[in-house]
Amino acid sequence: MPNWCHISIVIKHKDKRELKKFYKLMKKWLSKHYCDNDFGHNWCGNLVGNSGVGTVDTGKDTDLRCKSWISSYFLRKGDLFVHMHSAWKPDMLLWIKILEKYLPEATLTYVAEEPLTNLYCTNDPEIQNHYCVAIKGYNDDSGRFATEEETIRFLQKIFETQIANLDMLLNMLNDSDYSDCIIVQKWRHVDITDWN
């Protein structure tokens, strides 16, 4: 059983009509099985095979990694939002291939996290210097994109200290009983092409 990496994707395009057409194509591709799979209609292999950008598990050079499925996708304020889950790491090459063929002027921003492997990656310049500050098992996104100052204040409150050095506070966290239940991890910049 793999560790599941959770990926949030935002696809933007200057022509909202083109993005809406692409959204309808996605719906069509996901509506039918490309081949037998354990994920159902929302398996990313259906996107790859039915869009014609590649193959899956055939042993050919055209195979794309599709150990992933989409939990939701929707248009909001003219942008396409996709939430997906993939085994261990983000399956991003399939998005590169699909966008190259069907929406070449689009931009894709993602955030990927897999806490069990300490994977906290993004290509979003607005959050790449932020921290994920979370309590394991508590489903609250309020600290997912904390600034360094917010992270320091959080740790100061936990340890009831005035220490303002983040490295020292992180060492305190690692040496404490809280280390098993509190995550503090810096978001790392990884371009989508680096996941190939």
CORQUI-V479714 format. One record per pair of residues at least 4 apart in sequence whose C-alpha atoms are under 6 Angstrom apart, sorted by sequence separation. I is the first residue (numbers start at 1). J is the second residue. If there is no record, write none. Layout:
BEGIN
i = <I & I>
j = <J & J>
END
This chain:
BEGIN
i = <39 & 45 & 46 & 47 & 75 & 86 & 95 & 96 & 98 & 99 & 100 & 146 & 152 & 156 & 178 & 48 & 49 & 75 & 99 & 114 & 146 & 156 & 174 & 48 & 49 & 74 & 113 & 173 & 55 & 56 & 74 & 113 & 54 & 55 & 56 & 73 & 112 & 54 & 73 & 112 & 134 & 31 & 72 & 111 & 133 & 30 & 72 & 111 & 133 & 30 & 34 & 71 & 110 & 132 & 33 & 70 & 71 & 132 & 70 & 109 & 131 & 152 & 34 & 69 & 109 & 130 & 131 & 30 & 69 & 130 & 68 & 130 & 29 & 68 & 67 & 67 & 29 & 45 & 44 & 44 & 44 & 43 & 42 & 42 & 136 & 135 & 136 & 135 & 134 & 134 & 133 & 133 & 132 & 132 & 131 & 131 & 130 & 131 & 130 & 128 & 128 & 128 & 16 & 121 & 123 & 12 & 120 & 121 & 122 & 123 & 11 & 121 & 122 & 123 & 11 & 121 & 10 & 10 & 9 & 9 & 8 & 8 & 7 & 7 & 6 & 5 & 5 & 4 & 4 & 5 & 3 & 4 & 5 & 2 & 3 & 13 & 12 & 12 & 11 & 11 & 10 & 10 & 9 & 9 & 8 & 8 & 93 & 7 & 7 & 6 & 6 & 5 & 5>
j = <43 & 49 & 50 & 51 & 79 & 90 & 99 & 100 & 102 & 103 & 104 & 150 & 156 & 160 & 182 & 53 & 54 & 80 & 104 & 119 & 151 & 161 & 179 & 54 & 55 & 80 & 119 & 179 & 62 & 63 & 81 & 120 & 62 & 63 & 64 & 81 & 120 & 63 & 82 & 121 & 143 & 41 & 82 & 121 & 143 & 41 & 83 & 122 & 144 & 42 & 46 & 83 & 122 & 144 & 46 & 83 & 84 & 145 & 84 & 123 & 145 & 166 & 49 & 84 & 124 & 145 & 146 & 46 & 85 & 146 & 85 & 147 & 47 & 86 & 86 & 87 & 50 & 66 & 66 & 68 & 69 & 69 & 69 & 70 & 181 & 181 & 182 & 182 & 182 & 183 & 183 & 184 & 184 & 185 & 185 & 186 & 186 & 187 & 187 & 187 & 188 & 189 & 78 & 187 & 189 & 79 & 187 & 188 & 189 & 190 & 79 & 189 & 190 & 191 & 80 & 190 & 80 & 81 & 81 & 82 & 82 & 83 & 83 & 84 & 85 & 85 & 86 & 86 & 87 & 88 & 87 & 88 & 89 & 87 & 88 & 106 & 106 & 107 & 107 & 108 & 108 & 109 & 109 & 110 & 110 & 111 & 196 & 111 & 112 & 112 & 113 & 113 & 114>
END
